[in-house]
Amino acid sequence: MWVSPSARGLGVAQRLLEALEARAKEAGVGRLRLDTNRTLTEARSLYLRNGYKEIAAYNDNPYADFWFEKRL
């Protein structure tokens, strides 16, 4: 997920995340997983605020520093 710098601070990422979670839940998805990089501090804060829990690495993404999961 990426938000243009000109749209940051307007709640766009929050709304995108909420919409994604709602669609996933409607589709019967039981959990969401994601990864992020240490330089993306705003993204990490967003995920933590929204109930994502840090988990062990689940992929080999060489650019990821943090892995998260949320049960829906």
Gaussian input, Z-matrix of N, CA and C with variables (Angstrom, degrees):
# hf/3-21g

backbone

0 1
 N
 C     1     B1
 C     2     B2     1     A1
 N     3     B3     2     A2     1     D1
 C     4     B4     3     A3     2     D2
 C     5     B5     4     A4     3     D3
 N     6     B6     5     A5     4     D4
 C     7     B7     6     A6     5     D5
 C     8     B8     7     A7     6     D6
 N     9     B9     8     A8     7     D7
 C    10    B10     9     A9     8     D8
 C    11    B11    10    A10     9     D9
 N    12    B12    11    A11    10    D10
 C    13    B13    12    A12    11    D11
 C    14    B14    13    A13    12    D12
 N    15    B15    14    A14    13    D13
 C    16    B16    15    A15    14    D14
 C    17    B17    16    A16    15    D15
 N    18    B18    17    A17    16    D16
 C    19    B19    18    A18    17    D17
 C    20    B20    19    A19    18    D18
 N    21    B21    20    A20    19    D19
 C    22    B22    21    A21    20    D20
 C    23    B23    22    A22    21    D21
 N    24    B24    23    A23    22    D22
 C    25    B25    24    A24    23    D23
 C    26    B26    25    A25    24    D24
 N    27    B27    26    A26    25    D25
 C    28    B28    27    A27    26    D26
 C    29    B29    28    A28    27    D27
 N    30    B30    29    A29    28    D28
 C    31    B31    30    A30    29    D29
 C    32    B32    31    A31    30    D30
 N    33    B33    32    A32    31    D31
 C    34    B34    33    A33    32    D32
 C    35    B35    34    A34    33    D33
 N    36    B36    35    A35    34    D34
 C    37    B37    36    A36    35    D35
 C    38    B38    37    A37    36    D36
 N    39    B39    38    A38    37    D37
 C    40    B40    39    A39    38    D38
 C    41    B41    40    A40    39    D39
 N    42    B42    41    A41    40    D40
 C    43    B43    42    A42    41    D41
 C    44    B44    43    A43    42    D42
 N    45    B45    44    A44    43    D43
 C    46    B46    45    A45    44    D44
 C    47    B47    46    A46    45    D45
 N    48    B48    47    A47    46    D46
 C    49    B49    48    A48    47    D47
 C    50    B50    49    A49    48    D48
 N    51    B51    50    A50    49    D49
 C    52    B52    51    A51    50    D50
 C    53    B53    52    A52    51    D51
 N    54    B54    53    A53    52    D52
 C    55    B55    54    A54    53    D53
 C    56    B56    55    A55    54    D54
 N    57    B57    56    A56    55    D55
 C    58    B58    57    A57    56    D56
 C    59    B59    58    A58    57    D57
 N    60    B60    59    A59    58    D58
 C    61    B61    60    A60    59    D59
 C    62    B62    61    A61    60    D60
 N    63    B63    62    A62    61    D61
 C    64    B64    63    A63    62    D62
 C    65    B65    64    A64    63    D63
 N    66    B66    65    A65    64    D64
 C    67    B67    66    A66    65    D65
 C    68    B68    67    A67    66    D66
 N    69    B69    68    A68    67    D67
 C    70    B70    69    A69    68    D68
 C    71    B71    70    A70    69    D69
 N    72    B72    71    A71    70    D70
 C    73    B73    72    A72    71    D71
 C    74    B74    73    A73    72    D72
 N    75    B75    74    A74    73    D73
 C    76    B76    75    A75    74    D74
 C    77    B77    76    A76    75    D75
 N    78    B78    77    A77    76    D76
 C    79    B79    78    A78    77    D77
 C    80    B80    79    A79    78    D78
 N    81    B81    80    A80    79    D79
 C    82    B82    81    A81    80    D80
 C    83    B83    82    A82    81    D81
 N    84    B84    83    A83    82    D82
 C    85    B85    84    A84    83    D83
 C    86    B86    85    A85    84    D84
 N    87    B87    86    A86    85    D85
 C    88    B88    87    A87    86    D86
 C    89    B89    88    A88    87    D87
 N    90    B90    89    A89    88    D88
 C    91    B91    90    A90    89    D89
 C    92    B92    91    A91    90    D90
 N    93    B93    92    A92    91    D91
 C    94    B94    93    A93    92    D92
 C    95    B95    94    A94    93    D93
 N    96    B96    95    A95    94    D94
 C    97    B97    96    A96    95    D95
 C    98    B98    97    A97    96    D96
 N    99    B99    98    A98    97    D97
 C   100   B100    99    A99    98    D98
 C   101   B101   100   A100    99    D99
 N   102   B102   101   A101   100   D100
 C   103   B103   102   A102   101   D101
 C   104   B104   103   A103   102   D102
 N   105   B105   104   A104   103   D103
 C   106   B106   105   A105   104   D104
 C   107   B107   106   A106   105   D105
 N   108   B108   107   A107   106   D106
 C   109   B109   108   A108   107   D107
 C   110   B110   109   A109   108   D108
 N   111   B111   110   A110   109   D109
 C   112   B112   111   A111   110   D110
 C   113   B113   112   A112   111   D111
 N   114   B114   113   A113   112   D112
 C   115   B115   114   A114   113   D113
 C   116   B116   115   A115   114   D114
 N   117   B117   116   A116   115   D115
 C   118   B118   117   A117   116   D116
 C   119   B119   118   A118   117   D117
 N   120   B120   119   A119   118   D118
 C   121   B121   120   A120   119   D119
 C   122   B122   121   A121   120   D120
 N   123   B123   122   A122   121   D121
 C   124   B124   123   A123   122   D122
 C   125   B125   124   A124   123   D123
 N   126   B126   125   A125   124   D124
 C   127   B127   126   A126   125   D125
 C   128   B128   127   A127   126   D126
 N   129   B129   128   A128   127   D127
 C   130   B130   129   A129   128   D128
 C   131   B131   130   A130   129   D129
 N   132   B132   131   A131   130   D130
 C   133   B133   132   A132   131   D131
 C   134   B134   133   A133   132   D132
 N   135   B135   134   A134   133   D133
 C   136   B136   135   A135   134   D134
 C   137   B137   136   A136   135   D135
 N   138   B138   137   A137   136   D136
 C   139   B139   138   A138   137   D137
 C   140   B140   139   A139   138   D138
 N   141   B141   140   A140   139   D139
 C   142   B142   141   A141   140   D140
 C   143   B143   142   A142   141   D141
 N   144   B144   143   A143   142   D142
 C   145   B145   144   A144   143   D143
 C   146   B146   145   A145   144   D144
 N   147   B147   146   A146   145   D145
 C   148   B148   147   A147   146   D146
 C   149   B149   148   A148   147   D147
 N   150   B150   149   A149   148   D148
 C   151   B151   150   A150   149   D149
 C   152   B152   151   A151   150   D150
 N   153   B153   152   A152   151   D151
 C   154   B154   153   A153   152   D152
 C   155   B155   154   A154   153   D153
 N   156   B156   155   A155   154   D154
 C   157   B157   156   A156   155   D155
 C   158   B158   157   A157   156   D156
 N   159   B159   158   A158   157   D157
 C   160   B160   159   A159   158   D158
 C   161   B161   160   A160   159   D159
 N   162   B162   161   A161   160   D160
 C   163   B163   162   A162   161   D161
 C   164   B164   163   A163   162   D162
 N   165   B165   164   A164   163   D163
 C   166   B166   165   A165   164   D164
 C   167   B167   166   A166   165   D165
 N   168   B168   167   A167   166   D166
 C   169   B169   168   A168   167   D167
 C   170   B170   169   A169   168   D168
 N   171   B171   170   A170   169   D169
 C   172   B172   171   A171   170   D170
 C   173   B173   172   A172   171   D171
 N   174   B174   173   A173   172   D172
 C   175   B175   174   A174   173   D173
 C   176   B176   175   A175   174   D174
 N   177   B177   176   A176   175   D175
 C   178   B178   177   A177   176   D176
 C   179   B179   178   A178   177   D177
 N   180   B180   179   A179   178   D178
 C   181   B181   180   A180   179   D179
 C   182   B182   181   A181   180   D180
 N   183   B183   182   A182   181   D181
 C   184   B184   183   A183   182   D182
 C   185   B185   184   A184   183   D183
 N   186   B186   185   A185   184   D184
 C   187   B187   186   A186   185   D185
 C   188   B188   187   A187   186   D186
 N   189   B189   188   A188   187   D187
 C   190   B190   189   A189   188   D188
 C   191   B191   190   A190   189   D189
 N   192   B192   191   A191   190   D190
 C   193   B193   192   A192   191   D191
 C   194   B194   193   A193   192   D192
 N   195   B195   194   A194   193   D193
 C   196   B196   195   A195   194   D194
 C   197   B197   196   A196   195   D195
 N   198   B198   197   A197   196   D196
 C   199   B199   198   A198   197   D197
 C   200   B200   199   A199   198   D198
 N   201   B201   200   A200   199   D199
 C   202   B202   201   A201   200   D200
 C   203   B203   202   A202   201   D201
 N   204   B204   203   A203   202   D202
 C   205   B205   204   A204   203   D203
 C   206   B206   205   A205   204   D204
 N   207   B207   206   A206   205   D205
 C   208   B208   207   A207   206   D206
 C   209   B209   208   A208   207   D207
 N   210   B210   209   A209   208   D208
 C   211   B211   210   A210   209   D209
 C   212   B212   211   A211   210   D210
 N   213   B213   212   A212   211   D211
 C   214   B214   213   A213   212   D212
 C   215   B215   214   A214   213   D213

   B1=1.4319
   B2=1.5269
   B3=1.3046
   B4=1.4601
   B5=1.5191
   B6=1.3270
   B7=1.4630
   B8=1.5242
   B9=1.3117
   B10=1.4589
   B11=1.5270
   B12=1.3291
   B13=1.4684
   B14=1.5322
   B15=1.3145
   B16=1.4690
   B17=1.5284
   B18=1.3310
   B19=1.4694
   B20=1.5249
   B21=1.3053
   B22=1.4626
   B23=1.5225
   B24=1.3228
   B25=1.4536
   B26=1.5207
   B27=1.3229
   B28=1.4652
   B29=1.5275
   B30=1.3215
   B31=1.4616
   B32=1.5156
   B33=1.3165
   B34=1.4629
   B35=1.5262
   B36=1.3151
   B37=1.4676
   B38=1.5239
   B39=1.3224
   B40=1.4671
   B41=1.5219
   B42=1.3235
   B43=1.4663
   B44=1.5239
   B45=1.3170
   B46=1.4668
   B47=1.5241
   B48=1.3133
   B49=1.4565
   B50=1.5265
   B51=1.3185
   B52=1.4645
   B53=1.5223
   B54=1.3268
   B55=1.4633
   B56=1.5247
   B57=1.3132
   B58=1.4594
   B59=1.5263
   B60=1.3262
   B61=1.4604
   B62=1.5287
   B63=1.3192
   B64=1.4654
   B65=1.5208
   B66=1.3310
   B67=1.4732
   B68=1.5187
   B69=1.3121
   B70=1.4642
   B71=1.5242
   B72=1.3183
   B73=1.4702
   B74=1.5273
   B75=1.3292
   B76=1.4694
   B77=1.5229
   B78=1.3253
   B79=1.4656
   B80=1.5292
   B81=1.3285
   B82=1.4533
   B83=1.5166
   B84=1.3148
   B85=1.4640
   B86=1.5263
   B87=1.3199
   B88=1.4529
   B89=1.5140
   B90=1.3234
   B91=1.4634
   B92=1.5210
   B93=1.3084
   B94=1.4602
   B95=1.5160
   B96=1.3107
   B97=1.4613
   B98=1.5138
   B99=1.3218
   B100=1.4583
   B101=1.5124
   B102=1.3056
   B103=1.4608
   B104=1.5175
   B105=1.3216
   B106=1.4568
   B107=1.5258
   B108=1.2934
   B109=1.4583
   B110=1.5245
   B111=1.3160
   B112=1.4778
   B113=1.5268
   B114=1.3263
   B115=1.4653
   B116=1.5256
   B117=1.3228
   B118=1.4629
   B119=1.5294
   B120=1.3182
   B121=1.4655
   B122=1.5292
   B123=1.3220
   B124=1.4600
   B125=1.5211
   B126=1.3254
   B127=1.4680
   B128=1.5212
   B129=1.3042
   B130=1.4680
   B131=1.5297
   B132=1.3078
   B133=1.4692
   B134=1.5258
   B135=1.3180
   B136=1.4641
   B137=1.5207
   B138=1.3158
   B139=1.4633
   B140=1.5216
   B141=1.3049
   B142=1.4679
   B143=1.5293
   B144=1.3251
   B145=1.4737
   B146=1.5177
   B147=1.3216
   B148=1.4593
   B149=1.5221
   B150=1.3064
   B151=1.4570
   B152=1.5084
   B153=1.3159
   B154=1.4631
   B155=1.5181
   B156=1.3217
   B157=1.4625
   B158=1.5225
   B159=1.3120
   B160=1.4599
   B161=1.5241
   B162=1.3335
   B163=1.4601
   B164=1.5249
   B165=1.3245
   B166=1.4659
   B167=1.5283
   B168=1.3118
   B169=1.4682
   B170=1.5234
   B171=1.3268
   B172=1.4624
   B173=1.5292
   B174=1.3204
   B175=1.4621
   B176=1.5275
   B177=1.3001
   B178=1.4649
   B179=1.5254
   B180=1.3145
   B181=1.4569
   B182=1.5317
   B183=1.3289
   B184=1.4657
   B185=1.5267
   B186=1.3251
   B187=1.4609
   B188=1.5268
   B189=1.3249
   B190=1.4678
   B191=1.5220
   B192=1.3141
   B193=1.4630
   B194=1.5203
   B195=1.3318
   B196=1.4568
   B197=1.5219
   B198=1.3188
   B199=1.4550
   B200=1.5195
   B201=1.3356
   B202=1.4598
   B203=1.5200
   B204=1.3335
   B205=1.4571
   B206=1.5202
   B207=1.3294
   B208=1.4628
   B209=1.5136
   B210=1.3065
   B211=1.4650
   B212=1.5197
   B213=1.3172
   B214=1.4724
   B215=1.5207
   A1=107.04
   A2=115.77
   A3=120.55
   A4=108.07
   A5=116.12
   A6=121.93
   A7=107.97
   A8=115.43
   A9=121.57
   A10=110.36
   A11=117.20
   A12=119.52
   A13=113.24
   A14=117.56
   A15=119.94
   A16=112.57
   A17=117.71
   A18=121.55
   A19=112.51
   A20=117.42
   A21=120.31
   A22=110.76
   A23=115.18
   A24=121.27
   A25=113.46
   A26=116.94
   A27=121.51
   A28=112.51
   A29=117.35
   A30=120.43
   A31=114.44
   A32=117.41
   A33=121.14
   A34=110.89
   A35=117.80
   A36=120.81
   A37=110.68
   A38=117.13
   A39=121.00
   A40=110.49
   A41=116.86
   A42=120.43
   A43=111.37
   A44=117.42
   A45=120.24
   A46=111.03
   A47=116.73
   A48=121.00
   A49=110.64
   A50=117.41
   A51=120.89
   A52=111.23
   A53=117.36
   A54=121.07
   A55=110.72
   A56=117.00
   A57=121.12
   A58=110.66
   A59=116.47
   A60=120.47
   A61=111.17
   A62=117.36
   A63=121.03
   A64=110.99
   A65=117.04
   A66=120.63
   A67=111.24
   A68=116.72
   A69=120.38
   A70=110.36
   A71=116.47
   A72=120.86
   A73=110.42
   A74=117.16
   A75=121.60
   A76=111.32
   A77=116.54
   A78=121.93
   A79=112.26
   A80=116.82
   A81=120.16
   A82=115.03
   A83=116.41
   A84=120.38
   A85=108.11
   A86=116.54
   A87=120.84
   A88=114.78
   A89=116.59
   A90=119.62
   A91=109.54
   A92=114.71
   A93=121.78
   A94=108.01
   A95=115.17
   A96=121.24
   A97=108.55
   A98=115.39
   A99=120.28
   A100=109.05
   A101=114.52
   A102=119.41
   A103=108.81
   A104=115.03
   A105=120.47
   A106=109.36
   A107=115.05
   A108=123.12
   A109=109.87
   A110=116.90
   A111=120.82
   A112=112.72
   A113=118.01
   A114=119.53
   A115=112.37
   A116=117.22
   A117=121.65
   A118=110.03
   A119=115.35
   A120=120.72
   A121=112.28
   A122=117.61
   A123=120.12
   A124=110.54
   A125=117.06
   A126=120.59
   A127=110.44
   A128=116.36
   A129=119.94
   A130=110.12
   A131=117.42
   A132=121.23
   A133=111.44
   A134=116.77
   A135=121.52
   A136=110.57
   A137=116.62
   A138=119.91
   A139=111.09
   A140=117.88
   A141=120.80
   A142=110.99
   A143=117.31
   A144=121.50
   A145=112.25
   A146=116.08
   A147=121.12
   A148=113.48
   A149=116.60
   A150=119.84
   A151=116.67
   A152=117.57
   A153=119.68
   A154=108.76
   A155=115.58
   A156=122.01
   A157=108.85
   A158=115.63
   A159=119.47
   A160=109.20
   A161=115.91
   A162=122.53
   A163=109.12
   A164=115.36
   A165=120.55
   A166=109.47
   A167=115.77
   A168=120.96
   A169=109.40
   A170=116.45
   A171=121.48
   A172=112.10
   A173=116.45
   A174=120.31
   A175=108.96
   A176=115.60
   A177=120.93
   A178=112.14
   A179=117.51
   A180=120.93
   A181=109.11
   A182=117.83
   A183=119.74
   A184=113.40
   A185=117.63
   A186=121.07
   A187=112.88
   A188=117.58
   A189=121.30
   A190=110.62
   A191=114.83
   A192=121.91
   A193=111.55
   A194=116.52
   A195=122.06
   A196=109.14
   A197=115.36
   A198=122.39
   A199=107.44
   A200=116.42
   A201=121.69
   A202=110.92
   A203=113.97
   A204=121.24
   A205=108.59
   A206=115.05
   A207=120.99
   A208=108.04
   A209=116.08
   A210=121.26
   A211=107.80
   A212=114.77
   A213=120.12
   A214=110.94
   D1=137.09
   D2=-179.21
   D3=-143.86
   D4=138.53
   D5=177.83
   D6=-120.23
   D7=131.39
   D8=178.32
   D9=-55.50
   D10=140.21
   D11=179.24
   D12=-52.73
   D13=-34.32
   D14=-178.75
   D15=-69.98
   D16=-16.53
   D17=-179.22
   D18=-106.33
   D19=0.73
   D20=-178.85
   D21=-71.92
   D22=148.68
   D23=-179.49
   D24=83.30
   D25=4.85
   D26=-178.36
   D27=-107.23
   D28=5.22
   D29=-179.74
   D30=83.94
   D31=10.83
   D32=-178.15
   D33=-64.10
   D34=-46.57
   D35=-179.20
   D36=-61.72
   D37=-40.70
   D38=178.43
   D39=-60.92
   D40=-45.66
   D41=-179.61
   D42=-66.99
   D43=-39.42
   D44=176.64
   D45=-61.64
   D46=-45.29
   D47=-179.54
   D48=-63.54
   D49=-43.54
   D50=178.32
   D51=-61.65
   D52=-42.02
   D53=179.24
   D54=-65.87
   D55=-42.33
   D56=178.73
   D57=-61.65
   D58=-45.21
   D59=179.90
   D60=-63.64
   D61=-41.08
   D62=179.37
   D63=-62.96
   D64=-44.76
   D65=178.93
   D66=-64.56
   D67=-41.08
   D68=178.97
   D69=-62.74
   D70=-43.46
   D71=179.83
   D72=-63.49
   D73=-44.13
   D74=177.40
   D75=-59.19
   D76=-33.58
   D77=-178.95
   D78=-82.08
   D79=-0.55
   D80=178.16
   D81=86.31
   D82=13.79
   D83=178.19
   D84=-73.54
   D85=132.83
   D86=-176.90
   D87=-92.98
   D88=-21.14
   D89=179.62
   D90=-155.58
   D91=152.92
   D92=175.85
   D93=-117.08
   D94=142.23
   D95=175.44
   D96=-127.62
   D97=149.10
   D98=178.26
   D99=-155.90
   D100=166.04
   D101=173.14
   D102=-132.78
   D103=160.29
   D104=179.48
   D105=-150.87
   D106=167.49
   D107=-176.24
   D108=-101.33
   D109=151.45
   D110=-177.59
   D111=-62.15
   D112=-23.24
   D113=179.82
   D114=-76.54
   D115=-15.23
   D116=-177.64
   D117=-94.67
   D118=65.22
   D119=-174.00
   D120=-63.61
   D121=-35.16
   D122=179.08
   D123=-65.76
   D124=-39.25
   D125=178.74
   D126=-64.46
   D127=-45.12
   D128=179.78
   D129=-59.96
   D130=-43.95
   D131=177.78
   D132=-61.69
   D133=-41.38
   D134=178.49
   D135=-58.75
   D136=-47.69
   D137=-177.80
   D138=-65.45
   D139=-42.84
   D140=179.42
   D141=-63.98
   D142=-42.41
   D143=178.16
   D144=-61.24
   D145=-27.59
   D146=-176.20
   D147=-98.73
   D148=16.64
   D149=172.21
   D150=89.95
   D151=9.12
   D152=176.12
   D153=-76.64
   D154=139.39
   D155=179.98
   D156=-109.52
   D157=139.13
   D158=177.69
   D159=-69.71
   D160=135.41
   D161=-178.82
   D162=-130.17
   D163=172.04
   D164=175.84
   D165=-66.71
   D166=155.22
   D167=178.44
   D168=-55.85
   D169=135.42
   D170=179.36
   D171=-120.21
   D172=1.42
   D173=176.62
   D174=-144.42
   D175=178.41
   D176=-177.72
   D177=-105.62
   D178=28.07
   D179=-179.26
   D180=-61.40
   D181=113.65
   D182=-177.16
   D183=-70.55
   D184=-13.21
   D185=-178.59
   D186=-99.35
   D187=-3.31
   D188=-177.97
   D189=-89.83
   D190=141.93
   D191=175.03
   D192=-119.09
   D193=-21.24
   D194=-178.79
   D195=-134.94
   D196=141.98
   D197=177.56
   D198=-124.60
   D199=139.17
   D200=-176.28
   D201=-132.71
   D202=158.56
   D203=176.40
   D204=-145.07
   D205=145.82
   D206=173.60
   D207=-137.16
   D208=128.69
   D209=173.60
   D210=-84.40
   D211=133.30
   D212=-177.78
   D213=-93.82

